[in-house]
Amino acid sequence: MNSRQRGFQPGVRLRGHGFDVRAGGQLAEGSSAANSFAELQVKSTPIFGRTFNLALSDHRPPTTFMQEQPTWRIWPLLLVALALQTTWLARLTFWGVHLDLPLLTTVSVALLLGWRFGAAYGLAAGLLTGIFAGRNLGSFAVSAMAAGGAFGFFDKGFSRDNPLAPPLCAAGTVVLAGMVFLLMSPTDFSLAWWLHQTLVRAALHAVLIWPLHLVIMRWVLPPARRMFV
């Protein structure tokens, strides 16, 4: 039986208990395949909104199964964030500053799914925020898209495994989005007001990112790719 019939890709080498799968996918001499077990997880690039973890198991007959990453769940989450932002959170302030839940959600999505999802999600979040605000539609859209795309370039393993990555990136997202917004709408507010809003919101987002980040992680990642699993 050749490598394609067994479901292995050429060039893959997998070592397990009692067997060795070499470049051609052939089983070397060893114990019975029925008593052997191995598992390989392959991290693939998102294609058409889907990312798969491929697991190959050689326990009795070789089988292949897929774990789909439910990335579609981030879009209903954006609607929930906008609903909260325009209702309950609109009346809640911290030292005169409002929490920006759509932007906070954007940085979490960017860290977990990469810059493509981050930029697309930021663009959608910024457009909807500008529509609900009734002003500065382009500034909201471009600033959120730039922040989501920029912080999506962080390595996904680093952003999931390092506990400092989400708060640092959440604060950085506020600063970057605020700078882009200031450049696009420089006459809408004073520099002193912008500094106060940016610094307080950056600290606020750095503190509050973790509960939201953990919720989104459990919502969109398969168990095998979650933190500390």
C-alpha positions, 0 to 999 in steps of 0.5 A: 500500500503506497503513501497516498493510499495510507493517507500520509503526505510525502516528506512527513516523518512520524515516529511512534511506539513500535513503528516509524513512518518515513518520507514515503509513508511506508511502515518500517519493521516493528511491532503490530500496527494494531498495537501502535499509536501516534498522533500528528497535528498540522497547523494550516493557514486559514483558507476561505475562513476555515482552519483545520487541525489534521490528526493522523492516528495509527491505532488499528486501521489508520484513520484521518479526522479533522477538527474545524476551527469555528471562525464564523462565531466571531461575527455574532460576537461583534454584533453582541459587542456593538449592542452592549457598546451602544446601550449599557456601556454607553452610560458607563464611564471610567475617569471620563472614558468609555470602554471600546468593546468592539476595538477590544474584541478586534485585538483579541480576534487578531491575536487568535486568528491572525492579521487577515481576520484582524483587519477584516474584523476591525474594518467591520467593527469600525464601520458599524461603530461609525454608523452608530456614532453618526460621524467620522465613519472613515476614521473609525473604519481605518483606525480599527482596521489598521489596529487589527491588522497590525497586531494580527502579525504577532505569532499565534503561539506567542499570543496564546501562551504568553500571559503578557501578550493580550494586555500589552497588545490591547494597550498598543491597539488603543494607541495605534487606533487613536493615532490613526484617528487623530491623523484622519480627524485632527480638528475634532478634538484637542491634543490634551483631550486625545492624550487623556482618552488614549492613556486611560483607555489603554490602561483600561483595555489592558486590564479588561482584555483577559476575561474577553480574550478567554471567552473568545478563545474558548468560542473560536478555537478547538480544544487542542489549540487553546492556551495551556492545553 
